[in-house]
Amino acid sequence: MTETVMTDQHWLLVIEGDVDPFLIGPLDEHALLPEARAHRANDPSAEDGLFTLTLDAEGNLHVGTFGGDELEGEA
C-alpha cells in the first residue's frame, strides 16, 4: 500500500467588508502575499479583511495576518 504524504495547504481568507468571508485558493504558500496585494489593489477603501488560512499536514488550521506594510508592496 502506498502512503500519501499530505503537505500544507494555503488559502487567502477574505472577509469582504469585514462581514462576508470567502476563500481564494488553495494557493502555493509563496502566492499568498501577491494574491493579497492584488486583492487590496482592487479594494481601495481597504474595507476587506485579508488573512492567511493554512491546513497543516496534521490537519490543524492556522489563521495568519498581514501587516499593512506588507500589503502596500507590488501587486
C-alpha positions as CSV (number, residue, x, y, z in Angstrom):
1,M,0.0,0.0,0.0
2,T,1.3,3.5,-0.9
3,E,1.1,6.1,1.8
4,T,0.0,9.5,0.7
5,V,2.0,12.4,2.3
6,M,-0.1,15.4,2.9
7,T,1.6,18.8,2.6
8,D,0.3,22.1,4.0
9,Q,-2.4,23.7,2.0
10,H,-2.9,27.5,1.9
11,W,-5.8,29.9,1.1
12,L,-6.3,33.6,1.2
13,L,-9.2,34.3,3.6
14,V,-11.1,37.4,2.6
15,I,-13.7,38.9,4.9
16,E,-15.5,41.2,2.5
17,G,-16.4,44.5,4.2
18,D,-15.3,42.7,7.4
19,V,-18.7,40.8,7.2
20,D,-18.8,38.1,4.5
21,P,-16.0,35.5,4.4
22,F,-14.8,33.7,1.3
23,L,-11.6,31.8,0.4
24,I,-9.3,32.1,-2.6
25,G,-7.3,29.0,-3.3
26,P,-5.8,26.7,-2.5
27,L,-2.6,28.6,-3.3
28,D,1.1,27.9,-3.0
29,E,2.4,29.5,0.1
30,H,4.6,32.0,-1.8
31,A,1.5,33.1,-3.8
32,L,-0.5,34.3,-0.7
33,L,1.1,37.7,-0.4
34,P,0.9,38.6,-4.1
35,E,-2.7,37.5,-4.2
36,A,-3.5,39.6,-1.1
37,R,-1.7,42.6,-2.6
38,A,-3.7,42.2,-5.9
39,H,-7.0,42.0,-3.9
40,R,-6.0,45.1,-1.8
41,A,-5.2,47.0,-5.1
42,N,-8.9,46.3,-6.1
43,D,-10.2,47.4,-2.7
44,P,-9.0,51.0,-2.4
45,S,-11.2,51.6,0.7
46,A,-9.3,48.7,2.4
47,E,-12.6,47.5,3.9
48,D,-11.9,43.8,3.3
49,G,-10.0,41.9,6.0
50,L,-7.2,39.7,4.5
51,F,-5.8,36.7,6.3
52,T,-3.9,33.5,5.5
53,L,-5.6,30.2,6.2
54,T,-3.3,27.1,6.4
55,L,-4.2,23.5,6.9
56,D,-1.1,21.7,8.0
57,A,-0.1,18.1,7.4
58,E,-1.6,17.1,10.8
59,G,-5.0,18.6,10.0
60,N,-4.6,21.7,12.1
61,L,-6.0,25.0,10.8
62,H,-3.9,28.2,11.3
63,V,-5.1,31.7,10.6
64,G,-2.4,34.4,10.0
65,T,-2.4,38.1,9.4
66,F,-0.7,40.5,7.0
67,G,1.0,43.7,8.2
68,G,-0.2,46.9,6.5
69,D,3.2,47.5,5.1
70,E,3.3,44.0,3.5
71,L,0.1,44.8,1.6
72,E,1.4,48.1,0.2
73,G,4.1,46.3,-1.9
74,E,3.9,45.4,-5.5
75,A,0.5,44.0,-6.7
